Protein backbone atom coordinates (compact mmCIF):
# COMPACT_ATOMS: atom_id res chain seq x y z
CA UNK A 1 0.00 0.00 0.00
CA UNK A 2 1.22 3.49 -0.81
CA UNK A 3 1.16 6.87 0.82
CA UNK A 4 -1.44 7.91 -1.71
CA UNK A 5 -3.75 5.37 -0.10
CA UNK A 6 -2.74 6.44 3.38
CA UNK A 7 -3.47 10.05 2.56
CA UNK A 8 -7.15 9.08 2.36
CA UNK A 9 -7.05 8.05 6.00
CA UNK A 10 -6.55 4.31 5.50
CA UNK A 11 -3.67 2.80 7.48
CA UNK A 12 -1.08 0.55 5.86
CA UNK A 13 -3.01 -2.61 6.72
CA UNK A 14 -6.18 -1.17 5.23
CA UNK A 15 -9.45 0.05 6.66
CA UNK A 16 -10.82 -1.67 9.76
CA UNK A 17 -12.40 -5.01 8.83
CA UNK A 18 -15.72 -6.35 10.01
CA UNK A 19 -15.81 -9.79 11.66
CA UNK A 20 -17.41 -11.30 8.58
CA UNK A 21 -14.68 -10.06 6.24
CA UNK A 22 -11.57 -10.62 8.37
CA UNK A 23 -10.67 -14.04 6.93
CA UNK A 24 -10.29 -12.52 3.47
CA UNK A 25 -8.05 -9.65 4.57
CA UNK A 26 -4.59 -10.99 3.68
CA UNK A 27 -2.00 -8.30 2.98
CA UNK A 28 -0.44 -9.23 -0.38
CA UNK A 29 1.58 -6.03 -0.74
CA UNK A 30 4.06 -6.95 -3.54
CA UNK A 31 6.76 -4.66 -2.15
CA UNK A 32 6.60 -6.26 1.28
CA UNK A 33 6.57 -9.78 -0.19
CA UNK A 34 9.55 -8.96 -2.40
CA UNK A 35 11.54 -7.45 0.46
CA UNK A 36 10.87 -10.46 2.68
CA UNK A 37 11.77 -12.92 -0.08
CA UNK A 38 14.95 -11.03 -0.98
CA UNK A 39 15.97 -10.73 2.66
CA UNK A 40 15.45 -14.45 3.20
CA UNK A 41 17.42 -15.35 0.08
CA UNK A 42 20.35 -13.12 1.03
CA UNK A 43 20.45 -14.39 4.60
CA UNK A 44 20.24 -18.06 3.70
CA UNK A 45 22.90 -17.60 1.02
CA UNK A 46 25.40 -16.65 3.74
CA UNK A 47 27.31 -19.22 5.71
CA UNK A 48 25.27 -19.58 8.90
CA UNK A 49 24.99 -22.19 11.60
CA UNK A 50 21.90 -24.44 11.59
CA UNK A 51 20.75 -22.80 14.82
CA UNK A 52 20.92 -19.31 13.33
CA UNK A 53 19.11 -20.43 10.17
CA UNK A 54 16.35 -22.01 12.24
CA UNK A 55 15.96 -18.84 14.32
CA UNK A 56 15.80 -16.72 11.17
CA UNK A 57 13.15 -18.90 9.54
CA UNK A 58 11.11 -18.84 12.75
CA UNK A 59 11.37 -15.03 12.86
CA UNK A 60 10.30 -14.86 9.22
CA UNK A 61 7.23 -16.94 10.05
CA UNK A 62 6.34 -14.56 12.91
CA UNK A 63 6.75 -11.55 10.62
CA UNK A 64 4.56 -13.26 8.02
CA UNK A 65 1.85 -13.70 10.65
CA UNK A 66 2.24 -10.09 11.82
CA UNK A 67 2.24 -8.28 8.49
CA UNK A 68 0.70 -10.57 5.86
CA UNK A 69 -1.97 -12.59 7.66
CA UNK A 70 -5.37 -11.04 8.56
CA UNK A 71 -3.83 -10.04 11.90
CA UNK A 72 -2.44 -7.01 10.07
CA UNK A 73 -5.94 -5.89 9.08
CA UNK A 74 -7.30 -6.49 12.56
CA UNK A 75 -4.77 -4.00 13.98
CA UNK A 76 -6.67 -1.32 12.06
CA UNK A 77 -9.83 -2.14 14.01
CA UNK A 78 -8.59 -2.85 17.52
CA UNK A 79 -5.86 -1.10 19.48
CA UNK A 80 -5.65 -4.19 21.69
CA UNK A 81 -4.64 -6.23 18.64
CA UNK A 82 -2.08 -3.55 17.78
CA UNK A 83 -0.67 -4.03 21.29
CA UNK A 84 -0.55 -7.80 20.74
CA UNK A 85 1.07 -7.16 17.35
CA UNK A 86 3.80 -5.05 18.97
CA UNK A 87 4.35 -7.69 21.66
CA UNK A 88 4.71 -10.29 18.92
CA UNK A 89 7.40 -8.16 17.30
CA UNK A 90 9.43 -7.18 20.38
CA UNK A 91 9.04 -10.36 22.44
CA UNK A 92 9.01 -13.07 19.75
CA UNK A 93 10.36 -11.86 16.40
CA UNK A 94 13.10 -9.65 17.89
CA UNK A 95 14.73 -12.31 20.11
CA UNK A 96 14.62 -14.77 17.20
CA UNK A 97 16.34 -12.22 14.97
CA UNK A 98 18.91 -11.62 17.71
CA UNK A 99 19.66 -15.35 17.73
CA UNK A 100 19.85 -15.34 13.93
CA UNK A 101 22.28 -12.39 13.84
CA UNK A 102 24.14 -12.40 17.18
CA UNK A 103 26.49 -9.59 16.13
CA UNK A 104 23.66 -7.13 15.43
CA UNK A 105 23.86 -4.08 17.70
CA UNK A 106 26.43 -5.73 19.95
CA UNK A 107 28.47 -2.56 20.28
CA UNK A 108 25.60 -0.66 21.90
CA UNK A 109 25.80 -2.24 25.34
CA UNK A 110 22.82 -3.24 27.47
CA UNK A 111 22.05 0.23 28.85
CA UNK A 112 22.06 1.97 25.45
CA UNK A 113 20.04 -0.83 23.84
CA UNK A 114 17.49 -0.70 26.67
CA UNK A 115 17.12 3.08 26.44
CA UNK A 116 16.80 2.97 22.64
CA UNK A 117 14.24 0.16 22.57
CA UNK A 118 12.23 1.76 25.36
CA UNK A 119 12.22 5.15 23.63
CA UNK A 120 11.02 3.66 20.34
CA UNK A 121 8.31 1.63 22.08
CA UNK A 122 6.96 4.64 23.97
CA UNK A 123 7.16 6.98 20.97
CA UNK A 124 5.09 4.48 18.97
CA UNK A 125 2.34 4.82 21.58
CA UNK A 126 2.23 8.61 21.76
CA UNK A 127 -1.30 9.23 20.42
CA UNK A 128 -0.27 11.92 17.91
CA UNK A 129 2.61 9.79 16.58
CA UNK A 130 0.38 6.72 16.46
CA UNK A 131 -2.25 8.56 14.45
CA UNK A 132 0.40 9.95 12.08
CA UNK A 133 1.86 6.46 11.54
CA UNK A 134 -1.52 5.09 10.55
CA UNK A 135 -1.92 7.96 8.07
CA UNK A 136 1.49 7.49 6.39
CA UNK A 137 2.89 4.23 5.08
CA UNK A 138 6.41 5.70 5.15
CA UNK A 139 6.20 6.69 8.82
CA UNK A 140 4.49 3.41 9.66
CA UNK A 141 7.39 1.39 8.30
CA UNK A 142 10.04 3.69 9.78
CA UNK A 143 8.52 3.09 13.20
CA UNK A 144 8.01 -0.64 12.64
CA UNK A 145 11.62 -1.15 11.52
CA UNK A 146 12.82 0.96 14.45
CA UNK A 147 10.68 -1.09 16.84
CA UNK A 148 11.97 -4.44 15.60
CA UNK A 149 15.56 -3.28 15.16
CA UNK A 150 15.90 -1.68 18.58
CA UNK A 151 14.26 -4.68 20.25
CA UNK A 152 16.57 -7.07 18.39
CA UNK A 153 19.57 -5.01 19.54
CA UNK A 154 18.31 -5.26 23.12
CA UNK A 155 17.89 -9.04 22.92
CA UNK A 156 21.36 -9.35 21.40
CA UNK A 157 22.70 -7.84 24.62
CA UNK A 158 20.57 -10.20 26.71
CA UNK A 159 21.95 -13.20 24.82
CA UNK A 160 25.62 -12.19 25.11
CA UNK A 161 27.46 -15.00 26.90
CA UNK A 162 30.16 -12.61 28.11
CA UNK A 163 27.81 -10.04 29.68
CA UNK A 164 27.68 -9.95 33.50
CA UNK A 165 24.70 -11.87 34.83
CA UNK A 166 23.63 -8.88 36.93
CA UNK A 167 23.46 -6.67 33.81
CA UNK A 168 21.32 -9.27 32.05
CA UNK A 169 18.86 -9.55 34.94
CA UNK A 170 18.63 -5.79 35.51
CA UNK A 171 18.16 -5.11 31.80
CA UNK A 172 15.35 -7.65 31.40
CA UNK A 173 13.62 -6.49 34.58
CA UNK A 174 13.84 -2.88 33.39
CA UNK A 175 12.37 -3.84 30.00
CA UNK A 176 9.50 -5.64 31.74
CA UNK A 177 8.91 -2.68 34.06
CA UNK A 178 8.74 -0.04 31.33
CA UNK A 179 6.30 -2.12 29.32
CA UNK A 180 4.19 -2.77 32.40
CA UNK A 181 4.20 0.92 33.26
CA UNK A 182 2.92 1.90 29.83
CA UNK A 183 0.33 -0.87 30.08
CA UNK A 184 -0.84 0.43 33.46
CA UNK A 185 -1.14 3.99 32.14
CA UNK A 186 -3.32 2.77 29.27
CA UNK A 187 -5.39 0.51 31.49
CA UNK A 188 -6.25 3.25 33.97
CA UNK A 189 -6.61 6.15 31.51
CA UNK A 190 -10.06 7.72 32.07
CA UNK A 191 -10.80 8.07 28.36
CA UNK A 192 -9.71 6.50 25.06
CA UNK A 193 -6.65 8.11 23.50
CA UNK A 194 -6.32 6.63 20.01
CA UNK A 195 -8.76 8.28 17.62
CA UNK A 196 -8.17 5.92 14.65
CA UNK A 197 -10.02 3.21 16.60
CA UNK A 198 -12.95 5.28 17.86
CA UNK A 199 -15.39 4.08 15.21
CA UNK A 200 -13.95 0.62 14.63
CA UNK A 201 -14.29 -1.31 17.90
CA UNK A 202 -18.09 -1.61 18.06
CA UNK A 203 -18.47 -4.52 15.61
CA UNK A 204 -16.00 -6.46 17.77
CA UNK A 205 -18.07 -6.00 20.93
CA UNK A 206 -15.85 -3.42 22.62
CA UNK A 207 -15.99 0.29 23.30
CA UNK A 208 -12.88 2.29 22.46
CA UNK A 209 -12.08 2.59 26.17
CA UNK A 210 -12.52 -1.15 26.76
CA UNK A 211 -10.29 -1.86 23.77
CA UNK A 212 -7.62 0.43 25.18
CA UNK A 213 -7.90 -1.16 28.63
CA UNK A 214 -7.47 -4.60 27.08
CA UNK A 215 -4.38 -3.35 25.24
CA UNK A 216 -2.92 -2.06 28.51
CA UNK A 217 -3.59 -5.35 30.26
CA UNK A 218 -1.86 -7.25 27.46
CA UNK A 219 1.24 -5.09 27.79
CA UNK A 220 1.15 -5.25 31.55
CA UNK A 221 0.34 -8.91 32.14
CA UNK A 222 1.92 -10.64 29.15
CA UNK A 223 5.26 -8.88 29.61
CA UNK A 224 5.75 -10.47 33.05
CA UNK A 225 6.02 -14.15 32.04
CA UNK A 226 7.96 -13.24 28.89
CA UNK A 227 10.75 -11.36 30.65
CA UNK A 228 10.76 -13.40 33.86
CA UNK A 229 10.91 -16.54 31.74
CA UNK A 230 13.82 -15.11 29.78
CA UNK A 231 15.66 -14.25 33.01
CA UNK A 232 15.18 -17.74 34.41
CA UNK A 233 16.20 -19.44 31.17
CA UNK A 234 19.28 -17.33 30.51
CA UNK A 235 20.39 -17.26 34.14
CA UNK A 236 19.91 -21.03 34.36
CA UNK A 237 22.05 -21.59 31.29
CA UNK A 238 24.72 -19.21 32.58
CA UNK A 239 24.86 -20.91 35.97
CA UNK A 240 24.88 -24.32 34.32
CA UNK A 241 27.90 -23.32 32.24
CA UNK A 242 29.69 -22.08 35.36
CA UNK A 243 29.03 -25.34 37.18
CA UNK A 244 30.38 -27.32 34.24
CA UNK A 245 33.53 -25.21 34.16
CA UNK A 246 34.08 -25.70 37.89
CA UNK A 247 33.57 -29.45 37.69
CA UNK A 248 35.87 -29.86 34.67
KEKE-3310 file (N, C-alpha, C; in steps of 0.2 Angstrom, whole numbers, plus 5000, padded with zeros to 4 digits):
npx = (5004:5002:5008:4999:4987:4986:4985:4971:4967:4967:4975:4991:4988:4976:4958:4948:4943:4927:4920:4915:4922:4935:4943:4946:4956:4970:4986:4993:5004:5015:5027:5031:5031:5041:5053:5054:5056:5068:5076:5076:5082:5095:5100:5100:5109:5121:5135:5129:5126:5116:5108:5106:5100:5088:5082:5081:5072:5061:5058:5055:5043:5035:5035:5028:5016:5012:5012:5007:4996:4978:4979:4986:4976:4967:4973:4970:4957:4956:4964:4969:4973:4983:4992:4995:5001:5013:5019:5021:5031:5042:5044:5044:5048:5059:5069:5071:5077:5088:5095:5097:5106:5118:5128:5122:5120:5128:5138:5132:5129:5121:5114:5112:5105:5094:5088:5086:5077:5066:5063:5059:5048:5039:5037:5031:5018:5013:4999:4998:5008:5006:4993:4998:5007:4998:4992:5002:5011:5025:5030:5024:5032:5044:5044:5040:5051:5061:5056:5057:5071:5077:5073:5078:5092:5092:5089:5100:5110:5105:5107:5121:5135:5146:5142:5139:5130:5122:5120:5112:5100:5096:5093:5083:5073:5071:5066:5054:5048:5046:5037:5026:5023:5019:5008:5000:4997:4989:4979:4972:4969:4957:4949:4947:4962:4966:4962:4960:4954:4941:4929:4929:4929:4916:4909:4916:4913:4917:4920:4929:4936:4936:4943:4956:4959:4960:4971:4981:4981:4986:4999:5004:5002:5006:5019:5026:5027:5035:5047:5052:5052:5063:5073:5075:5078:5090:5098:5098:5105:5117:5122:5123:5133:5144:5144:5148:5161:5167:5167:5175)
npy = (4994:5011:5028:5037:5030:5030:5043:5045:5042:5029:5016:5007:4993:4993:4998:4997:4980:4971:4958:4948:4949:4947:4936:4936:4946:4946:4953:4956:4964:4968:4974:4972:4958:4955:4961:4954:4941:4943:4947:4935:4926:4932:4931:4917:4913:4916:4910:4901:4895:4880:4883:4897:4899:4892:4900:4912:4908:4905:4918:4924:4918:4922:4936:4935:4931:4943:4954:4950:4940:4940:4946:4958:4967:4967:4975:4987:4989:4986:4993:4985:4973:4979:4981:4968:4964:4972:4967:4954:4957:4963:4954:4941:4940:4949:4943:4931:4935:4941:4930:4924:4933:4936:4946:4958:4975:4974:4982:4992:4990:4985:4995:5006:5000:4996:5009:5014:5005:5006:5019:5020:5011:5018:5030:5026:5024:5036:5046:5056:5053:5040:5041:5048:5038:5029:5036:5037:5028:5027:5033:5023:5012:5016:5017:5004:4996:5002:4999:4984:4983:4990:4982:4970:4973:4975:4962:4955:4960:4954:4941:4939:4930:4934:4944:4952:4943:4950:4962:4957:4952:4964:4972:4965:4965:4979:4981:4974:4981:4994:4992:4986:4998:5007:4999:5000:5013:5015:5006:5012:5024:5038:5040:5035:5036:5035:5040:5034:5022:5024:5023:5010:4999:4994:4984:4973:4971:4979:4994:5009:5013:5001:4993:4999:4998:4984:4982:4988:4979:4968:4972:4974:4962:4951:4954:4951:4936:4934:4941:4937:4924:4923:4928:4918:4907:4911:4914:4902:4894:4901:4899:4885:4883:4889:4880:4868:4872:4873:4860:4853)
npz = (5000:4997:5000:4995:4996:5010:5013:5011:5023:5026:5035:5034:5034:5029:5029:5044:5047:5046:5057:5048:5037:5040:5037:5024:5023:5019:5018:5003:4999:4986:4987:5000:5001:4991:4997:5009:5004:4996:5007:5014:5005:5004:5017:5019:5010:5015:5025:5038:5054:5058:5069:5069:5056:5058:5068:5061:5051:5059:5064:5052:5049:5060:5057:5045:5049:5057:5048:5035:5036:5041:5053:5052:5046:5056:5066:5062:5066:5080:5094:5105:5098:5090:5101:5104:5093:5093:5104:5099:5090:5097:5108:5102:5088:5088:5098:5091:5079:5085:5089:5077:5071:5079:5081:5078:5083:5094:5099:5106:5120:5135:5142:5133:5123:5129:5133:5120:5114:5123:5121:5108:5108:5117:5110:5099:5105:5108:5106:5096:5087:5084:5077:5066:5061:5056:5046:5037:5026:5025:5037:5045:5042:5045:5059:5062:5058:5066:5079:5078:5075:5086:5097:5094:5095:5108:5113:5108:5117:5129:5126:5126:5129:5137:5144:5160:5173:5181:5174:5164:5171:5177:5165:5158:5168:5169:5156:5156:5166:5161:5150:5157:5165:5155:5150:5162:5163:5151:5154:5165:5161:5160:5148:5131:5120:5107:5092:5079:5081:5086:5079:5076:5085:5089:5081:5085:5098:5108:5117:5113:5124:5132:5123:5123:5137:5137:5129:5137:5148:5141:5138:5151:5158:5150:5148:5159:5161:5150:5151:5164:5162:5152:5160:5169:5161:5154:5165:5171:5161:5161:5174:5174:5164:5171:5182:5175:5171:5183:5187:5178)
capx = (5000:5006:5006:4993:4981:4986:4983:4964:4965:4967:4982:4995:4985:4969:4953:4946:4938:4921:4921:4913:4927:4942:4947:4949:4960:4977:4990:4998:5008:5020:5034:5033:5033:5048:5058:5054:5059:5075:5080:5077:5087:5102:5102:5101:5115:5127:5137:5126:5125:5109:5104:5105:5096:5082:5080:5079:5066:5056:5057:5052:5036:5032:5034:5023:5009:5011:5011:5003:4990:4973:4981:4988:4970:4964:4976:4967:4951:4957:4971:4972:4977:4990:4997:4997:5005:5019:5022:5024:5037:5047:5045:5045:5052:5065:5074:5073:5082:5095:5098:5099:5111:5121:5132:5118:5119:5132:5142:5128:5129:5114:5110:5110:5100:5087:5086:5084:5071:5061:5061:5055:5042:5035:5036:5025:5012:5011:4993:4999:5013:5002:4989:5002:5009:4992:4990:5007:5014:5032:5031:5022:5037:5050:5043:5040:5058:5064:5053:5060:5078:5079:5071:5083:5098:5092:5089:5107:5113:5103:5110:5128:5137:5151:5139:5138:5124:5118:5117:5107:5094:5093:5091:5077:5068:5069:5062:5048:5045:5044:5032:5021:5021:5015:5002:4996:4994:4983:4973:4969:4967:4950:4946:4951:4967:4968:4956:4959:4950:4935:4923:4930:4929:4910:4908:4920:4910:4921:4920:4936:4940:4937:4949:4962:4961:4963:4978:4985:4982:4991:5006:5006:5002:5010:5026:5029:5030:5040:5054:5054:5055:5069:5078:5076:5081:5096:5102:5100:5110:5124:5124:5124:5139:5148:5145:5152:5168:5170:5168:5179)
capy = (5000:5017:5034:5040:5027:5032:5050:5045:5040:5022:5014:5003:4987:4994:5000:4992:4975:4968:4951:4943:4950:4947:4930:4937:4952:4945:4958:4954:4970:4965:4977:4969:4951:4955:4963:4948:4935:4945:4946:4928:4923:4934:4928:4910:4912:4917:4904:4902:4889:4878:4886:4903:4898:4890:4906:4916:4905:4906:4925:4926:4915:4927:4942:4934:4932:4950:4959:4947:4937:4945:4950:4965:4971:4968:4980:4993:4989:4986:4994:4979:4969:4982:4980:4961:4964:4975:4962:4949:4959:4964:4948:4935:4941:4952:4938:4926:4939:4942:4923:4923:4938:4938:4952:4964:4980:4971:4987:4997:4989:4984:5001:5010:4996:4997:5015:5015:5001:5009:5026:5018:5008:5023:5035:5022:5024:5043:5046:5060:5049:5034:5043:5050:5032:5025:5040:5037:5021:5028:5033:5017:5007:5018:5015:4997:4994:5005:4995:4978:4984:4992:4977:4965:4975:4974:4955:4953:4961:4949:4934:4939:4925:4937:4950:4950:4941:4956:4967:4954:4952:4971:4974:4962:4968:4986:4981:4972:4987:5000:4989:4986:5005:5009:4996:5002:5020:5014:5003:5016:5031:5039:5040:5033:5041:5033:5041:5030:5016:5026:5020:5003:4993:4992:4977:4968:4970:4983:5001:5011:5013:4994:4991:5002:4994:4977:4983:4990:4973:4964:4975:4974:4955:4947:4956:4948:4929:4934:4943:4933:4917:4924:4929:4911:4903:4913:4914:4895:4892:4904:4895:4878:4883:4890:4873:4863:4874:4871:4853:4851)
capz = (5000:4996:5004:4991:4999:5017:5013:5012:5030:5027:5037:5029:5034:5026:5033:5049:5044:5050:5058:5043:5031:5042:5035:5017:5023:5018:5015:4998:4996:4982:4989:5006:4999:4988:5002:5013:5000:4995:5013:5016:5000:5005:5023:5018:5005:5019:5029:5044:5058:5058:5074:5067:5051:5061:5072:5056:5048:5064:5064:5046:5050:5065:5053:5040:5053:5059:5042:5029:5038:5043:5060:5050:5045:5063:5070:5060:5070:5088:5097:5108:5093:5089:5106:5104:5087:5095:5108:5095:5086:5102:5112:5099:5082:5089:5101:5086:5075:5089:5089:5070:5069:5086:5081:5077:5088:5100:5101:5110:5127:5137:5144:5127:5119:5133:5132:5113:5113:5127:5118:5102:5110:5120:5105:5095:5108:5109:5102:5090:5083:5082:5072:5060:5058:5053:5040:5032:5025:5026:5044:5048:5042:5049:5066:5063:5058:5072:5084:5078:5076:5093:5101:5092:5098:5116:5115:5107:5123:5134:5124:5126:5134:5141:5148:5168:5174:5185:5169:5160:5175:5178:5159:5157:5173:5167:5150:5159:5170:5157:5147:5162:5166:5149:5150:5167:5161:5146:5157:5170:5158:5160:5142:5125:5117:5100:5088:5073:5083:5089:5076:5073:5090:5090:5078:5089:5105:5113:5116:5112:5131:5134:5119:5126:5143:5135:5126:5143:5151:5137:5139:5158:5161:5146:5148:5165:5160:5144:5153:5169:5159:5149:5165:5172:5156:5153:5171:5172:5156:5163:5180:5172:5161:5177:5186:5171:5171:5189:5188:5173)
cpx = (5004:5004:5000:4987:4981:4984:4975:4962:4965:4974:4985:4991:4978:4964:4951:4941:4932:4923:4920:4918:4934:4946:4949:4954:4967:4980:4995:5002:5014:5027:5036:5035:5040:5053:5059:5058:5066:5079:5081:5083:5094:5104:5104:5107:5121:5128:5134:5126:5118:5105:5102:5100:5089:5078:5077:5072:5060:5053:5053:5044:5032:5030:5028:5016:5007:5009:5008:4997:4985:4974:4983:4982:4967:4967:4973:4960:4952:4964:4974:4975:4983:4995:4999:5002:5012:5023:5025:5030:5043:5049:5046:5050:5059:5071:5076:5078:5088:5098:5101:5105:5114:5125:5129:5118:5123:5136:5139:5129:5122:5110:5108:5105:5093:5084:5083:5077:5065:5059:5057:5048:5037:5033:5030:5019:5010:5005:4994:5003:5009:4997:4992:5005:5004:4990:4996:5011:5022:5034:5029:5028:5043:5050:5043:5047:5062:5062:5057:5067:5080:5078:5076:5090:5098:5092:5096:5111:5112:5106:5117:5131:5143:5148:5138:5131:5119:5115:5111:5100:5091:5090:5084:5071:5066:5065:5055:5044:5042:5038:5025:5018:5017:5008:4997:4993:4988:4977:4969:4967:4959:4946:4950:4956:4968:4963:4955:4955:4943:4929:4924:4929:4922:4908:4911:4918:4913:4920:4927:4939:4941:4943:4955:4964:4963:4970:4983:4987:4987:4998:5009:5007:5006:5017:5030:5031:5035:5047:5056:5056:5061:5075:5080:5080:5088:5101:5103:5105:5117:5126:5126:5131:5145:5150:5149:5159:5171:5172:5173:5186)
cpy = (5006:5023:5038:5036:5029:5039:5051:5044:5033:5020:5009:4996:4987:4997:4995:4987:4974:4961:4946:4944:4949:4941:4931:4943:4950:4951:4956:4960:4967:4968:4973:4961:4951:4956:4957:4942:4937:4944:4939:4925:4925:4931:4921:4908:4913:4910:4905:4895:4887:4881:4893:4903:4896:4896:4911:4914:4906:4913:4927:4923:4920:4934:4941:4934:4939:4954:4956:4944:4942:4948:4957:4969:4972:4973:4987:4994:4990:4988:4989:4974:4972:4981:4973:4960:4967:4970:4956:4951:4960:4958:4941:4935:4943:4947:4933:4929:4940:4935:4922:4928:4941:4944:4959:4969:4978:4977:4992:4996:4988:4990:5005:5006:4996:5003:5016:5011:5004:5015:5024:5016:5013:5028:5032:5024:5031:5044:5050:5056:5043:5035:5045:5044:5029:5029:5040:5031:5022:5029:5027:5012:5009:5016:5008:4994:4996:5001:4988:4978:4985:4986:4971:4966:4974:4966:4952:4954:4956:4942:4934:4935:4928:4943:4948:4948:4946:4960:4964:4954:4959:4974:4971:4964:4975:4986:4979:4977:4992:4998:4989:4993:5008:5006:4998:5009:5019:5011:5007:5023:5032:5039:5037:5038:5040:5034:5037:5024:5018:5023:5013:4997:4990:4985:4972:4967:4974:4990:5003:5011:5006:4991:4993:4999:4987:4977:4984:4983:4968:4966:4973:4967:4951:4948:4952:4941:4929:4935:4939:4926:4918:4925:4922:4907:4905:4913:4906:4892:4895:4900:4888:4878:4884:4883:4868:4865:4872:4864:4850:4850)
cpz = (5000:5000:5001:4994:5007:5018:5013:5019:5031:5030:5033:5029:5031:5031:5038:5046:5049:5052:5052:5037:5033:5038:5028:5017:5023:5015:5010:4995:4993:4985:4996:5005:4996:4993:5007:5010:4998:5001:5015:5012:5002:5012:5022:5014:5009:5022:5036:5048:5057:5063:5072:5061:5054:5065:5066:5053:5052:5064:5058:5046:5055:5061:5048:5044:5055:5054:5036:5031:5040:5049:5058:5050:5052:5067:5068:5064:5078:5090:5102:5104:5091:5095:5106:5098:5089:5100:5104:5091:5091:5106:5109:5093:5084:5093:5096:5081:5078:5089:5082:5068:5076:5086:5080:5083:5095:5103:5106:5117:5129:5139:5138:5123:5123:5132:5125:5112:5117:5124:5112:5104:5113:5115:5100:5098:5110:5104:5096:5085:5080:5077:5066:5057:5054:5047:5035:5032:5027:5033:5048:5048:5045:5056:5067:5063:5064:5078:5084:5079:5083:5098:5100:5095:5105:5117:5113:5113:5128:5132:5124:5131:5139:5145:5156:5169:5177:5179:5165:5164:5175:5171:5157:5162:5171:5161:5152:5162:5166:5153:5151:5164:5161:5149:5156:5166:5156:5150:5162:5167:5158:5154:5136:5122:5110:5095:5082:5075:5086:5086:5074:5078:5091:5087:5082:5096:5110:5112:5115:5119:5133:5130:5121:5133:5142:5133:5132:5147:5148:5138:5146:5160:5157:5146:5154:5164:5155:5147:5159:5167:5155:5154:5168:5167:5155:5159:5172:5167:5159:5169:5178:5168:5166:5181:5182:5171:5177:5191:5184:5176)
residu = (UNK:UNK:UNK:UNK:UNK:UNK:UNK:UNK:UNK:UNK:UNK:UNK:UNK:UNK:UNK:UNK:UNK:UNK:UNK:UNK:UNK:UNK:UNK:UNK:UNK:UNK:UNK:UNK:UNK:UNK:UNK:UNK:UNK:UNK:UNK:UNK:UNK:UNK:UNK:UNK:UNK:UNK:UNK:UNK:UNK:UNK:UNK:UNK:UNK:UNK:UNK:UNK:UNK:UNK:UNK:UNK:UNK:UNK:UNK:UNK:UNK:UNK:UNK:UNK:UNK:UNK:UNK:UNK:UNK:UNK:UNK:UNK:UNK:UNK:UNK:UNK:UNK:UNK:UNK:UNK:UNK:UNK:UNK:UNK:UNK:UNK:UNK:UNK:UNK:UNK:UNK:UNK:UNK:UNK:UNK:UNK:UNK:UNK:UNK:UNK:UNK:UNK:UNK:UNK:UNK:UNK:UNK:UNK:UNK:UNK:UNK:UNK:UNK:UNK:UNK:UNK:UNK:UNK:UNK:UNK:UNK:UNK:UNK:UNK:UNK:UNK:UNK:UNK:UNK:UNK:UNK:UNK:UNK:UNK:UNK:UNK:UNK:UNK:UNK:UNK:UNK:UNK:UNK:UNK:UNK:UNK:UNK:UNK:UNK:UNK:UNK:UNK:UNK:UNK:UNK:UNK:UNK:UNK:UNK:UNK:UNK:UNK:UNK:UNK:UNK:UNK:UNK:UNK:UNK:UNK:UNK:UNK:UNK:UNK:UNK:UNK:UNK:UNK:UNK:UNK:UNK:UNK:UNK:UNK:UNK:UNK:UNK:UNK:UNK:UNK:UNK:UNK:UNK:UNK:UNK:UNK:UNK:UNK:UNK:UNK:UNK:UNK:UNK:UNK:UNK:UNK:UNK:UNK:UNK:UNK:UNK:UNK:UNK:UNK:UNK:UNK:UNK:UNK:UNK:UNK:UNK:UNK:UNK:UNK:UNK:UNK:UNK:UNK:UNK:UNK:UNK:UNK:UNK:UNK:UNK:UNK:UNK:UNK:UNK:UNK:UNK:UNK:UNK:UNK:UNK:UNK:UNK:UNK)
# end
